[in-house]
Amino acid sequence: MIGTKARVKFDAGKVKRAAQKAGITSLGHAGAAISLTARRSIRKSPKASAPGSPPHTRKGRLRNAIKYAVQKTVQSVLIGPDYAVAADSGRAHEFGGRYRDENYDRRPFMGPALEKVKDRLPAFWAGSVK
């Protein structure tokens, strides 16, 4: 009879670091997918879009201002118009309100982008830790 011994070394810290790294990567993929969907929903046109549909843009500033940033320390992702470029106009379009002395109807673009992508989000985390 042949005897065998097996030793398994489990490094919990290594597994935790791998999971965190994979989570950050997956958050980046999710942020990119949502921001790309939001950017593609905004069309260039000199005329205003119908209330309730994504806004139109004349010069493309709002569309080009949509960014995403992964915060590694708290493992979250921020997605939306860049504050310095189009924060106020983006807020007025998304939720309705006043901007530059004009009333804007709701023309959401970030919320519908999340709804459109939400079924694909779990796939970004599937198989991320090996």
Backbone atoms as SQL, in Angstrom:
CREATE TABLE atoms (id INTEGER PRIMARY KEY, chain TEXT, resi INTEGER, resn TEXT, atom TEXT, x REAL, y REAL, z REAL);
INSERT INTO atoms VALUES
  (1, 'A', 1, 'MET', 'N', 0.833, -1.163, 0.000),
  (2, 'A', 1, 'MET', 'CA', 0.000, 0.000, 0.000),
  (3, 'A', 1, 'MET', 'C', 0.887, 1.238, 0.000),
  (4, 'A', 2, 'ILE', 'N', 0.491, 2.224, -0.784),
  (5, 'A', 2, 'ILE', 'CA', 1.266, 3.453, -0.894),
  (6, 'A', 2, 'ILE', 'C', 0.527, 4.546, -0.132),
  (7, 'A', 3, 'GLY', 'N', 1.223, 5.199, 0.724),
  (8, 'A', 3, 'GLY', 'CA', 0.626, 6.295, 1.486),
  (9, 'A', 3, 'GLY', 'C', 0.966, 7.643, 0.856),
  (10, 'A', 4, 'THR', 'N', 0.003, 8.541, 0.861),
  (11, 'A', 4, 'THR', 'CA', 0.235, 9.889, 0.333),
  (12, 'A', 4, 'THR', 'C', -0.222, 10.906, 1.353),
  (13, 'A', 5, 'LYS', 'N', 0.431, 12.036, 1.326),
  (14, 'A', 5, 'LYS', 'CA', 0.051, 13.153, 2.181),
  (15, 'A', 5, 'LYS', 'C', -0.147, 14.374, 1.294),
  (16, 'A', 6, 'ALA', 'N', -1.134, 15.140, 1.611),
  (17, 'A', 6, 'ALA', 'CA', -1.376, 16.375, 0.868),
  (18, 'A', 6, 'ALA', 'C', -1.478, 17.524, 1.857),
  (19, 'A', 7, 'ARG', 'N', -0.794, 18.599, 1.538),
  (20, 'A', 7, 'ARG', 'CA', -0.872, 19.793, 2.377),
  (21, 'A', 7, 'ARG', 'C', -1.432, 20.917, 1.519),
  (22, 'A', 8, 'VAL', 'N', -2.383, 21.602, 2.053),
  (23, 'A', 8, 'VAL', 'CA', -2.998, 22.711, 1.345),
  (24, 'A', 8, 'VAL', 'C', -2.684, 23.979, 2.117),
  (25, 'A', 9, 'LYS', 'N', -2.131, 24.931, 1.416),
  (26, 'A', 9, 'LYS', 'CA', -1.825, 26.212, 2.044),
  (27, 'A', 9, 'LYS', 'C', -2.836, 27.225, 1.524),
  (28, 'A', 10, 'PHE', 'N', -3.607, 27.776, 2.425),
  (29, 'A', 10, 'PHE', 'CA', -4.646, 28.731, 2.060),
  (30, 'A', 10, 'PHE', 'C', -4.235, 30.102, 2.568),
  (31, 'A', 11, 'ASP', 'N', -4.100, 31.047, 1.666),
  (32, 'A', 11, 'ASP', 'CA', -3.728, 32.412, 2.031),
  (33, 'A', 11, 'ASP', 'C', -4.963, 33.297, 1.879),
  (34, 'A', 12, 'ALA', 'N', -5.640, 33.558, 2.984),
  (35, 'A', 12, 'ALA', 'CA', -6.880, 34.342, 2.952),
  (36, 'A', 12, 'ALA', 'C', -6.631, 35.761, 2.456),
  (37, 'A', 13, 'GLY', 'N', -5.509, 36.335, 2.819),
  (38, 'A', 13, 'GLY', 'CA', -5.191, 37.695, 2.370),
  (39, 'A', 13, 'GLY', 'C', -5.032, 37.784, 0.868),
  (40, 'A', 14, 'LYS', 'N', -4.411, 36.777, 0.298),
  (41, 'A', 14, 'LYS', 'CA', -4.215, 36.752, -1.153),
  (42, 'A', 14, 'LYS', 'C', -5.551, 36.642, -1.880),
  (43, 'A', 15, 'VAL', 'N', -6.438, 35.833, -1.354),
  (44, 'A', 15, 'VAL', 'CA', -7.768, 35.684, -1.952),
  (45, 'A', 15, 'VAL', 'C', -8.540, 36.994, -1.849),
  (46, 'A', 16, 'LYS', 'N', -8.443, 37.648, -0.694),
  (47, 'A', 16, 'LYS', 'CA', -9.147, 38.919, -0.493),
  (48, 'A', 16, 'LYS', 'C', -8.617, 39.989, -1.447),
  (49, 'A', 17, 'ARG', 'N', -7.303, 40.066, -1.611),
  (50, 'A', 17, 'ARG', 'CA', -6.714, 41.044, -2.535),
  (51, 'A', 17, 'ARG', 'C', -7.134, 40.763, -3.979),
  (52, 'A', 18, 'ALA', 'N', -7.178, 39.506, -4.350),
  (53, 'A', 18, 'ALA', 'CA', -7.597, 39.147, -5.711),
  (54, 'A', 18, 'ALA', 'C', -9.056, 39.521, -5.945),
  (55, 'A', 19, 'ALA', 'N', -9.887, 39.303, -4.936),
  (56, 'A', 19, 'ALA', 'CA', -11.307, 39.654, -5.060),
  (57, 'A', 19, 'ALA', 'C', -11.485, 41.164, -5.159),
  (58, 'A', 20, 'GLN', 'N', -10.723, 41.929, -4.374),
  (59, 'A', 20, 'GLN', 'CA', -10.826, 43.383, -4.441),
  (60, 'A', 20, 'GLN', 'C', -10.355, 43.908, -5.792),
  (61, 'A', 21, 'LYS', 'N', -9.253, 43.376, -6.283),
  (62, 'A', 21, 'LYS', 'CA', -8.738, 43.806, -7.581),
  (63, 'A', 21, 'LYS', 'C', -9.735, 43.485, -8.693),
  (64, 'A', 22, 'ALA', 'N', -10.311, 42.303, -8.641),
  (65, 'A', 22, 'ALA', 'CA', -11.299, 41.910, -9.648),
  (66, 'A', 22, 'ALA', 'C', -12.552, 42.768, -9.542),
  (67, 'A', 23, 'GLY', 'N', -12.946, 43.121, -8.316),
  (68, 'A', 23, 'GLY', 'CA', -14.114, 43.977, -8.126),
  (69, 'A', 23, 'GLY', 'C', -13.899, 45.359, -8.706),
  (70, 'A', 24, 'ILE', 'N', -12.698, 45.900, -8.519),
  (71, 'A', 24, 'ILE', 'CA', -12.386, 47.224, -9.060),
  (72, 'A', 24, 'ILE', 'C', -12.391, 47.184, -10.584),
  (73, 'A', 25, 'THR', 'N', -11.820, 46.144, -11.157),
  (74, 'A', 25, 'THR', 'CA', -11.825, 45.993, -12.613),
  (75, 'A', 25, 'THR', 'C', -13.251, 45.871, -13.137),
  (76, 'A', 26, 'SER', 'N', -14.066, 45.095, -12.454),
  (77, 'A', 26, 'SER', 'CA', -15.459, 44.911, -12.876),
  (78, 'A', 26, 'SER', 'C', -16.248, 46.204, -12.752),
  (79, 'A', 27, 'LEU', 'N', -15.984, 46.989, -11.706),
  (80, 'A', 27, 'LEU', 'CA', -16.635, 48.295, -11.569),
  (81, 'A', 27, 'LEU', 'C', -16.268, 49.201, -12.741),
  (82, 'A', 28, 'GLY', 'N', -15.022, 49.156, -13.155),
  (83, 'A', 28, 'GLY', 'CA', -14.601, 49.951, -14.302),
  (84, 'A', 28, 'GLY', 'C', -15.324, 49.547, -15.573),
  (85, 'A', 29, 'HIS', 'N', -15.482, 48.241, -15.778),
  (86, 'A', 29, 'HIS', 'CA', -16.212, 47.764, -16.958),
  (87, 'A', 29, 'HIS', 'C', -17.681, 48.191, -16.903),
  (88, 'A', 30, 'ALA', 'N', -18.282, 48.111, -15.722),
  (89, 'A', 30, 'ALA', 'CA', -19.680, 48.517, -15.569),
  (90, 'A', 30, 'ALA', 'C', -19.830, 50.016, -15.816),
  (91, 'A', 31, 'GLY', 'N', -18.922, 50.814, -15.259),
  (92, 'A', 31, 'GLY', 'CA', -18.963, 52.259, -15.470),
  (93, 'A', 31, 'GLY', 'C', -18.814, 52.626, -16.931),
  (94, 'A', 32, 'ALA', 'N', -17.920, 51.935, -17.619),
  (95, 'A', 32, 'ALA', 'CA', -17.716, 52.203, -19.041),
  (96, 'A', 32, 'ALA', 'C', -18.958, 51.859, -19.852),
  (97, 'A', 33, 'ALA', 'N', -19.596, 50.750, -19.532),
  (98, 'A', 33, 'ALA', 'CA', -20.789, 50.333, -20.280),
  (99, 'A', 33, 'ALA', 'C', -21.939, 51.317, -20.073),
  (100, 'A', 34, 'ILE', 'N', -22.144, 51.753, -18.832),
  (101, 'A', 34, 'ILE', 'CA', -23.244, 52.680, -18.546),
  (102, 'A', 34, 'ILE', 'C', -22.972, 54.038, -19.179),
  (103, 'A', 35, 'SER', 'N', -21.744, 54.544, -19.051),
  (104, 'A', 35, 'SER', 'CA', -21.447, 55.859, -19.626),
  (105, 'A', 35, 'SER', 'C', -21.526, 55.825, -21.150),
  (106, 'A', 36, 'LEU', 'N', -21.090, 54.745, -21.765),
  (107, 'A', 36, 'LEU', 'CA', -21.172, 54.636, -23.221),
  (108, 'A', 36, 'LEU', 'C', -22.627, 54.596, -23.686),
  (109, 'A', 37, 'THR', 'N', -23.463, 53.880, -22.961),
  (110, 'A', 37, 'THR', 'CA', -24.886, 53.823, -23.307),
  (111, 'A', 37, 'THR', 'C', -25.526, 55.201, -23.166),
  (112, 'A', 38, 'ALA', 'N', -25.176, 55.926, -22.100),
  (113, 'A', 38, 'ALA', 'CA', -25.720, 57.273, -21.903),
  (114, 'A', 38, 'ALA', 'C', -25.237, 58.215, -22.998),
  (115, 'A', 39, 'ARG', 'N', -23.961, 58.123, -23.351),
  (116, 'A', 39, 'ARG', 'CA', -23.421, 58.994, -24.398),
  (117, 'A', 39, 'ARG', 'C', -24.090, 58.722, -25.740),
  (118, 'A', 40, 'ARG', 'N', -24.331, 57.460, -26.028),
  (119, 'A', 40, 'ARG', 'CA', -24.955, 57.116, -27.316),
  (120, 'A', 40, 'ARG', 'C', -26.420, 57.518, -27.385),
  (121, 'A', 41, 'SER', 'N', -27.053, 57.722, -26.233),
  (122, 'A', 41, 'SER', 'CA', -28.466, 58.109, -26.242),
  (123, 'A', 41, 'SER', 'C', -28.650, 59.588, -26.560),
  (124, 'A', 42, 'ILE', 'N', -27.607, 60.394, -26.400),
  (125, 'A', 42, 'ILE', 'CA', -27.688, 61.836, -26.654),
  (126, 'A', 42, 'ILE', 'C', -27.291, 62.092, -28.099),
  (127, 'A', 43, 'ARG', 'N', -28.220, 62.632, -28.864),
  (128, 'A', 43, 'ARG', 'CA', -27.999, 62.874, -30.289),
  (129, 'A', 43, 'ARG', 'C', -27.679, 64.347, -30.535),
  (130, 'A', 44, 'LYS', 'N', -26.943, 64.591, -31.607),
  (131, 'A', 44, 'LYS', 'CA', -26.677, 65.963, -32.020),
  (132, 'A', 44, 'LYS', 'C', -27.839, 66.448, -32.872),
  (133, 'A', 45, 'SER', 'N', -28.403, 67.578, -32.485),
  (134, 'A', 45, 'SER', 'CA', -29.500, 68.168, -33.239),
  (135, 'A', 45, 'SER', 'C', -29.693, 69.598, -32.751),
  (136, 'A', 46, 'PRO', 'N', -30.025, 70.520, -33.640),
  (137, 'A', 46, 'PRO', 'CA', -30.259, 71.899, -33.195),
  (138, 'A', 46, 'PRO', 'C', -31.587, 72.068, -32.456),
  (139, 'A', 47, 'LYS', 'N', -32.504, 71.110, -32.616),
  (140, 'A', 47, 'LYS', 'CA', -33.818, 71.213, -31.979),
  (141, 'A', 47, 'LYS', 'C', -33.825, 70.453, -30.660),
  (142, 'A', 48, 'ALA', 'N', -34.658, 70.905, -29.740),
  (143, 'A', 48, 'ALA', 'CA', -34.793, 70.234, -28.446),
  (144, 'A', 48, 'ALA', 'C', -35.518, 68.906, -28.632),
  (145, 'A', 49, 'SER', 'N', -35.170, 67.956, -27.801),
  (146, 'A', 49, 'SER', 'CA', -35.840, 66.657, -27.866),
  (147, 'A', 49, 'SER', 'C', -37.171, 66.728, -27.133),
  (148, 'A', 50, 'ALA', 'N', -37.994, 65.735, -27.350),
  (149, 'A', 50, 'ALA', 'CA', -39.289, 65.681, -26.675),
  (150, 'A', 50, 'ALA', 'C', -39.072, 65.411, -25.189),
  (151, 'A', 51, 'PRO', 'N', -39.901, 66.015, -24.325),
  (152, 'A', 51, 'PRO', 'CA', -39.776, 65.735, -22.891),
  (153, 'A', 51, 'PRO', 'C', -39.936, 64.241, -22.616),
  (154, 'A', 52, 'GLY', 'N', -39.076, 63.721, -21.753),
  (155, 'A', 52, 'GLY', 'CA', -39.107, 62.304, -21.423),
  (156, 'A', 52, 'GLY', 'C', -38.132, 61.463, -22.226),
  (157, 'A', 53, 'SER', 'N', -37.615, 62.011, -23.326),
  (158, 'A', 53, 'SER', 'CA', -36.619, 61.291, -24.124),
  (159, 'A', 53, 'SER', 'C', -35.243, 61.910, -23.853),
  (160, 'A', 54, 'PRO', 'N', -34.163, 61.212, -24.169),
  (161, 'A', 54, 'PRO', 'CA', -32.829, 61.779, -23.919),
  (162, 'A', 54, 'PRO', 'C', -32.650, 63.112, -24.640),
  (163, 'A', 55, 'PRO', 'N', -31.871, 64.010, -24.052),
  (164, 'A', 55, 'PRO', 'CA', -31.727, 65.348, -24.637),
  (165, 'A', 55, 'PRO', 'C', -30.925, 65.333, -25.929),
  (166, 'A', 56, 'HIS', 'N', -31.145, 66.368, -26.728),
  (167, 'A', 56, 'HIS', 'CA', -30.318, 66.602, -27.900),
  (168, 'A', 56, 'HIS', 'C', -29.235, 67.596, -27.507),
  (169, 'A', 57, 'THR', 'N', -28.164, 67.618, -28.242),
  (170, 'A', 57, 'THR', 'CA', -27.085, 68.561, -27.986),
  (171, 'A', 57, 'THR', 'C', -26.672, 69.198, -29.304),
  (172, 'A', 58, 'ARG', 'N', -26.391, 70.487, -29.259),
  (173, 'A', 58, 'ARG', 'CA', -25.980, 71.164, -30.486),
  (174, 'A', 58, 'ARG', 'C', -24.497, 70.966, -30.762),
  (175, 'A', 59, 'LYS', 'N', -23.684, 71.142, -29.731),
  (176, 'A', 59, 'LYS', 'CA', -22.232, 71.074, -29.920),
  (177, 'A', 59, 'LYS', 'C', -21.603, 69.805, -29.366),
  (178, 'A', 60, 'GLY', 'N', -22.356, 69.011, -28.641),
  (179, 'A', 60, 'GLY', 'CA', -21.833, 67.759, -28.118),
  (180, 'A', 60, 'GLY', 'C', -21.171, 67.867, -26.758),
  (181, 'A', 61, 'ARG', 'N', -21.321, 69.007, -26.081),
  (182, 'A', 61, 'ARG', 'CA', -20.651, 69.179, -24.786),
  (183, 'A', 61, 'ARG', 'C', -21.196, 68.236, -23.726),
  (184, 'A', 62, 'LEU', 'N', -22.512, 68.128, -23.639),
  (185, 'A', 62, 'LEU', 'CA', -23.097, 67.244, -22.627),
  (186, 'A', 62, 'LEU', 'C', -22.693, 65.798, -22.892),
  (187, 'A', 63, 'ARG', 'N', -22.760, 65.384, -24.126),
  (188, 'A', 63, 'ARG', 'CA', -22.400, 64.009, -24.477),
  (189, 'A', 63, 'ARG', 'C', -20.927, 63.728, -24.166),
  (190, 'A', 64, 'ASN', 'N', -20.062, 64.661, -24.485),
  (191, 'A', 64, 'ASN', 'CA', -18.634, 64.462, -24.244),
  (192, 'A', 64, 'ASN', 'C', -18.257, 64.635, -22.779),
  (193, 'A', 65, 'ALA', 'N', -19.137, 65.223, -21.980),
  (194, 'A', 65, 'ALA', 'CA', -18.840, 65.451, -20.564),
  (195, 'A', 65, 'ALA', 'C', -19.155, 64.237, -19.698),
  (196, 'A', 66, 'ILE', 'N', -19.825, 63.236, -20.243),
  (197, 'A', 66, 'ILE', 'CA', -20.178, 62.058, -19.442),
  (198, 'A', 66, 'ILE', 'C', -18.925, 61.217, -19.226),
  (199, 'A', 67, 'LYS', 'N', -18.565, 61.074, -17.965),
  (200, 'A', 67, 'LYS', 'CA', -17.348, 60.347, -17.575),
  (201, 'A', 67, 'LYS', 'C', -17.691, 59.331, -16.495),
  (202, 'A', 68, 'TYR', 'N', -16.733, 58.489, -16.186),
  (203, 'A', 68, 'TYR', 'CA', -16.868, 57.594, -15.039),
  (204, 'A', 68, 'TYR', 'C', -15.530, 57.523, -14.328),
  (205, 'A', 69, 'ALA', 'N', -15.591, 57.306, -13.022),
  (206, 'A', 69, 'ALA', 'CA', -14.376, 57.198, -12.211),
  (207, 'A', 69, 'ALA', 'C', -14.597, 56.133, -11.150),
  (208, 'A', 70, 'VAL', 'N', -13.647, 55.236, -11.021),
  (209, 'A', 70, 'VAL', 'CA', -13.713, 54.175, -10.014),
  (210, 'A', 70, 'VAL', 'C', -12.989, 54.662, -8.768),
  (211, 'A', 71, 'GLN', 'N', -13.673, 54.581, -7.630),
  (212, 'A', 71, 'GLN', 'CA', -13.063, 54.931, -6.348),
  (213, 'A', 71, 'GLN', 'C', -12.625, 53.633, -5.683),
  (214, 'A', 72, 'LYS', 'N', -11.324, 53.400, -5.678),
  (215, 'A', 72, 'LYS', 'CA', -10.800, 52.127, -5.197),
  (216, 'A', 72, 'LYS', 'C', -10.969, 51.953, -3.696),
  (217, 'A', 73, 'THR', 'N', -10.884, 53.047, -2.934),
  (218, 'A', 73, 'THR', 'CA', -10.920, 52.912, -1.475),
  (219, 'A', 73, 'THR', 'C', -12.272, 52.440, -0.971),
  (220, 'A', 74, 'VAL', 'N', -13.343, 52.876, -1.604),
  (221, 'A', 74, 'VAL', 'CA', -14.687, 52.483, -1.158),
  (222, 'A', 74, 'VAL', 'C', -15.357, 51.522, -2.133),
  (223, 'A', 75, 'GLN', 'N', -14.630, 51.121, -3.163),
  (224, 'A', 75, 'GLN', 'CA', -15.130, 50.211, -4.193),
  (225, 'A', 75, 'GLN', 'C', -16.482, 50.666, -4.744),
  (226, 'A', 76, 'SER', 'N', -16.469, 51.832, -5.368),
  (227, 'A', 76, 'SER', 'CA', -17.669, 52.340, -6.022),
  (228, 'A', 76, 'SER', 'C', -17.251, 53.024, -7.320),
  (229, 'A', 77, 'VAL', 'N', -18.233, 53.295, -8.143),
  (230, 'A', 77, 'VAL', 'CA', -17.967, 53.978, -9.407),
  (231, 'A', 77, 'VAL', 'C', -18.940, 55.146, -9.521),
  (232, 'A', 78, 'LEU', 'N', -18.429, 56.299, -9.929),
  (233, 'A', 78, 'LEU', 'CA', -19.241, 57.482, -10.168),
  (234, 'A', 78, 'LEU', 'C', -19.379, 57.656, -11.671),
  (235, 'A', 79, 'ILE', 'N', -20.614, 57.844, -12.115),
  (236, 'A', 79, 'ILE', 'CA', -20.869, 57.978, -13.544),
  (237, 'A', 79, 'ILE', 'C', -21.771, 59.183, -13.741),
  (238, 'A', 80, 'GLY', 'N', -21.426, 60.058, -14.674),
  (239, 'A', 80, 'GLY', 'CA', -22.277, 61.197, -14.962),
  (240, 'A', 80, 'GLY', 'C', -21.502, 62.308, -15.639),
  (241, 'A', 81, 'PRO', 'N', -22.188, 63.432, -15.887),
  (242, 'A', 81, 'PRO', 'CA', -21.519, 64.565, -16.527),
  (243, 'A', 81, 'PRO', 'C', -20.422, 65.132, -15.630),
  (244, 'A', 82, 'ASP', 'N', -19.307, 65.484, -16.231),
  (245, 'A', 82, 'ASP', 'CA', -18.196, 66.104, -15.521),
  (246, 'A', 82, 'ASP', 'C', -18.689, 67.399, -14.884),
  (247, 'A', 83, 'TYR', 'N', -18.393, 67.573, -13.608),
  (248, 'A', 83, 'TYR', 'CA', -18.914, 68.720, -12.861),
  (249, 'A', 83, 'TYR', 'C', -18.458, 70.041, -13.466),
  (250, 'A', 84, 'ALA', 'N', -17.223, 70.136, -13.888),
  (251, 'A', 84, 'ALA', 'CA', -16.690, 71.392, -14.406),
  (252, 'A', 84, 'ALA', 'C', -17.263, 71.753, -15.774),
  (253, 'A', 85, 'VAL', 'N', -17.729, 70.779, -16.517),
  (254, 'A', 85, 'VAL', 'CA', -18.175, 71.032, -17.887),
  (255, 'A', 85, 'VAL', 'C', -19.689, 71.195, -17.981),
  (256, 'A', 86, 'ALA', 'N', -20.441, 70.241, -17.453),
  (257, 'A', 86, 'ALA', 'CA', -21.882, 70.240, -17.708),
  (258, 'A', 86, 'ALA', 'C', -22.704, 69.754, -16.526),
  (259, 'A', 87, 'ALA', 'N', -22.273, 70.013, -15.307),
  (260, 'A', 87, 'ALA', 'CA', -23.006, 69.494, -14.149),
  (261, 'A', 87, 'ALA', 'C', -24.398, 70.100, -14.037),
  (262, 'A', 88, 'ASP', 'N', -24.494, 71.417, -14.151),
  (263, 'A', 88, 'ASP', 'CA', -25.792, 72.075, -13.979),
  (264, 'A', 88, 'ASP', 'C', -26.750, 71.760, -15.118),
  (265, 'A', 89, 'SER', 'N', -26.266, 71.780, -16.348),
  (266, 'A', 89, 'SER', 'CA', -27.159, 71.466, -17.467),
  (267, 'A', 89, 'SER', 'C', -27.536, 69.987, -17.450),
  (268, 'A', 90, 'GLY', 'N', -26.610, 69.125, -17.077),
  (269, 'A', 90, 'GLY', 'CA', -26.918, 67.699, -16.972),
  (270, 'A', 90, 'GLY', 'C', -27.980, 67.430, -15.931),
  (271, 'A', 91, 'ARG', 'N', -27.885, 68.104, -14.783),
  (272, 'A', 91, 'ARG', 'CA', -28.882, 67.943, -13.723),
  (273, 'A', 91, 'ARG', 'C', -30.243, 68.452, -14.192),
  (274, 'A', 92, 'ALA', 'N', -30.251, 69.593, -14.898),
  (275, 'A', 92, 'ALA', 'CA', -31.514, 70.146, -15.390),
  (276, 'A', 92, 'ALA', 'C', -32.171, 69.205, -16.400),
  (277, 'A', 93, 'HIS', 'N', -31.380, 68.579, -17.239),
  (278, 'A', 93, 'HIS', 'CA', -31.951, 67.640, -18.205),
  (279, 'A', 93, 'HIS', 'C', -32.433, 66.361, -17.529),
  (280, 'A', 94, 'GLU', 'N', -31.630, 65.808, -16.636),
  (281, 'A', 94, 'GLU', 'CA', -31.962, 64.519, -16.016),
  (282, 'A', 94, 'GLU', 'C', -33.203, 64.611, -15.137),
  (283, 'A', 95, 'PHE', 'N', -33.291, 65.651, -14.310),
  (284, 'A', 95, 'PHE', 'CA', -34.364, 65.741, -13.322),
  (285, 'A', 95, 'PHE', 'C', -35.372, 66.844, -13.615),
  (286, 'A', 96, 'GLY', 'N', -35.106, 67.674, -14.607),
  (287, 'A', 96, 'GLY', 'CA', -35.954, 68.827, -14.861),
  (288, 'A', 96, 'GLY', 'C', -35.563, 69.955, -13.919),
  (289, 'A', 97, 'GLY', 'N', -35.812, 71.175, -14.332),
  (290, 'A', 97, 'GLY', 'CA', -35.485, 72.300, -13.462),
  (291, 'A', 97, 'GLY', 'C', -35.019, 73.501, -14.257),
  (292, 'A', 98, 'ARG', 'N', -34.446, 74.459, -13.536),
  (293, 'A', 98, 'ARG', 'CA', -34.002, 75.699, -14.161),
  (294, 'A', 98, 'ARG', 'C', -32.504, 75.652, -14.440),
  (295, 'A', 99, 'TYR', 'N', -32.154, 76.186, -15.602),
  (296, 'A', 99, 'TYR', 'CA', -30.752, 76.352, -15.969),
  (297, 'A', 99, 'TYR', 'C', -30.672, 77.562, -16.882),
  (298, 'A', 100, 'ARG', 'N', -29.840, 78.517, -16.519),
  (299, 'A', 100, 'ARG', 'CA', -29.687, 79.767, -17.266),
  (300, 'A', 100, 'ARG', 'C', -31.029, 80.441, -17.532),
  (301, 'A', 101, 'ASP', 'N', -31.803, 80.585, -16.485),
  (302, 'A', 101, 'ASP', 'CA', -33.100, 81.283, -16.512),
  (303, 'A', 101, 'ASP', 'C', -34.130, 80.644, -17.438),
  (304, 'A', 102, 'GLU', 'N', -33.994, 79.384, -17.731),
  (305, 'A', 102, 'GLU', 'CA', -34.992, 78.665, -18.521),
  (306, 'A', 102, 'GLU', 'C', -35.405, 77.411, -17.777),
  (307, 'A', 103, 'ASN', 'N', -36.680, 77.052, -17.917),
  (308, 'A', 103, 'ASN', 'CA', -37.169, 75.808, -17.336),
  (309, 'A', 103, 'ASN', 'C', -36.942, 74.668, -18.324),
  (310, 'A', 104, 'TYR', 'N', -36.425, 73.579, -17.804),
  (311, 'A', 104, 'TYR', 'CA', -36.175, 72.391, -18.618),
  (312, 'A', 104, 'TYR', 'C', -37.097, 71.272, -18.153),
  (313, 'A', 105, 'ASP', 'N', -37.727, 70.603, -19.107),
  (314, 'A', 105, 'ASP', 'CA', -38.502, 69.410, -18.788),
  (315, 'A', 105, 'ASP', 'C', -37.538, 68.257, -18.544),
  (316, 'A', 106, 'ARG', 'N', -38.049, 67.213, -17.867),
  (317, 'A', 106, 'ARG', 'CA', -37.216, 66.021, -17.626),
  (318, 'A', 106, 'ARG', 'C', -36.869, 65.368, -18.957),
  (319, 'A', 107, 'ARG', 'N', -35.588, 65.198, -19.175),
  (320, 'A', 107, 'ARG', 'CA', -35.084, 64.451, -20.328),
  (321, 'A', 107, 'ARG', 'C', -33.981, 63.526, -19.818),
  (322, 'A', 108, 'PRO', 'N', -34.370, 62.490, -19.088),
  (323, 'A', 108, 'PRO', 'CA', -33.353, 61.645, -18.443),
  (324, 'A', 108, 'PRO', 'C', -32.496, 60.886, -19.454),
  (325, 'A', 109, 'PHE', 'N', -31.227, 60.756, -19.107),
  (326, 'A', 109, 'PHE', 'CA', -30.308, 59.994, -19.951),
  (327, 'A', 109, 'PHE', 'C', -29.451, 59.040, -19.126),
  (328, 'A', 110, 'MET', 'N', -29.174, 59.341, -17.874),
  (329, 'A', 110, 'MET', 'CA', -28.362, 58.445, -17.047),
  (330, 'A', 110, 'MET', 'C', -29.209, 57.298, -16.482),
  (331, 'A', 111, 'GLY', 'N', -30.389, 57.600, -15.971),
  (332, 'A', 111, 'GLY', 'CA', -31.267, 56.563, -15.426),
  (333, 'A', 111, 'GLY', 'C', -31.636, 55.509, -16.459),
  (334, 'A', 112, 'PRO', 'N', -32.096, 55.931, -17.648),
  (335, 'A', 112, 'PRO', 'CA', -32.403, 54.936, -18.680),
  (336, 'A', 112, 'PRO', 'C', -31.178, 54.136, -19.134),
  (337, 'A', 113, 'ALA', 'N', -29.995, 54.755, -19.098),
  (338, 'A', 113, 'ALA', 'CA', -28.778, 54.017, -19.468),
  (339, 'A', 113, 'ALA', 'C', -28.518, 52.894, -18.470),
  (340, 'A', 114, 'LEU', 'N', -28.711, 53.177, -17.183),
  (341, 'A', 114, 'LEU', 'CA', -28.538, 52.138, -16.161),
  (342, 'A', 114, 'LEU', 'C', -29.574, 51.035, -16.340),
  (343, 'A', 115, 'GLU', 'N', -30.813, 51.404, -16.604),
  (344, 'A', 115, 'GLU', 'CA', -31.870, 50.406, -16.815),
  (345, 'A', 115, 'GLU', 'C', -31.570, 49.519, -18.025),
  (346, 'A', 116, 'LYS', 'N', -31.009, 50.126, -19.066),
  (347, 'A', 116, 'LYS', 'CA', -30.716, 49.372, -20.279),
  (348, 'A', 116, 'LYS', 'C', -29.571, 48.374, -20.069),
  (349, 'A', 117, 'VAL', 'N', -28.613, 48.720, -19.204),
  (350, 'A', 117, 'VAL', 'CA', -27.413, 47.903, -19.004),
  (351, 'A', 117, 'VAL', 'C', -27.544, 46.953, -17.821),
  (352, 'A', 118, 'LYS', 'N', -28.531, 47.147, -16.957),
  (353, 'A', 118, 'LYS', 'CA', -28.572, 46.421, -15.680),
  (354, 'A', 118, 'LYS', 'C', -28.585, 44.900, -15.828),
  (355, 'A', 119, 'ASP', 'N', -29.141, 44.374, -16.903),
  (356, 'A', 119, 'ASP', 'CA', -29.146, 42.919, -17.082),
  (357, 'A', 119, 'ASP', 'C', -27.755, 42.378, -17.425),
  (358, 'A', 120, 'ARG', 'N', -26.888, 43.228, -17.972),
  (359, 'A', 120, 'ARG', 'CA', -25.532, 42.807, -18.327),
  (360, 'A', 120, 'ARG', 'C', -24.547, 42.957, -17.173),
  (361, 'A', 121, 'LEU', 'N', -24.908, 43.673, -16.118),
  (362, 'A', 121, 'LEU', 'CA', -23.966, 43.961, -15.030),
  (363, 'A', 121, 'LEU', 'C', -23.419, 42.716, -14.332),
  (364, 'A', 122, 'PRO', 'N', -24.231, 41.717, -13.989),
  (365, 'A', 122, 'PRO', 'CA', -23.653, 40.541, -13.315),
  (366, 'A', 122, 'PRO', 'C', -22.576, 39.834, -14.136),
  (367, 'A', 123, 'ALA', 'N', -22.655, 39.928, -15.445),
  (368, 'A', 123, 'ALA', 'CA', -21.659, 39.270, -16.296),
  (369, 'A', 123, 'ALA', 'C', -20.270, 39.878, -16.125),
  (370, 'A', 124, 'PHE', 'N', -20.202, 41.148, -15.699),
  (371, 'A', 124, 'PHE', 'CA', -18.900, 41.778, -15.493),
  (372, 'A', 124, 'PHE', 'C', -18.165, 41.165, -14.303),
  (373, 'A', 125, 'TRP', 'N', -18.911, 40.642, -13.332),
  (374, 'A', 125, 'TRP', 'CA', -18.306, 40.043, -12.148),
  (375, 'A', 125, 'TRP', 'C', -18.161, 38.521, -12.279),
  (376, 'A', 126, 'ALA', 'N', -18.838, 37.933, -13.233),
  (377, 'A', 126, 'ALA', 'CA', -18.791, 36.472, -13.386),
  (378, 'A', 126, 'ALA', 'C', -17.382, 36.029, -13.769),
  (379, 'A', 127, 'GLY', 'N', -16.830, 35.130, -12.991),
  (380, 'A', 127, 'GLY', 'CA', -15.506, 34.596, -13.279),
  (381, 'A', 127, 'GLY', 'C', -14.374, 35.579, -13.064),
  (382, 'A', 128, 'SER', 'N', -14.616, 36.648, -12.306),
  (383, 'A', 128, 'SER', 'CA', -13.574, 37.654, -12.128),
  (384, 'A', 128, 'SER', 'C', -12.487, 37.213, -11.154),
  (385, 'A', 129, 'VAL', 'N', -12.810, 36.315, -10.228),
  (386, 'A', 129, 'VAL', 'CA', -11.812, 35.790, -9.292),
  (387, 'A', 129, 'VAL', 'C', -11.531, 34.349, -9.673),
  (388, 'A', 130, 'LYS', 'N', -10.272, 34.060, -9.941),
  (389, 'A', 130, 'LYS', 'CA', -9.905, 32.706, -10.372),
  (390, 'A', 130, 'LYS', 'C', -8.938, 32.093, -9.392);
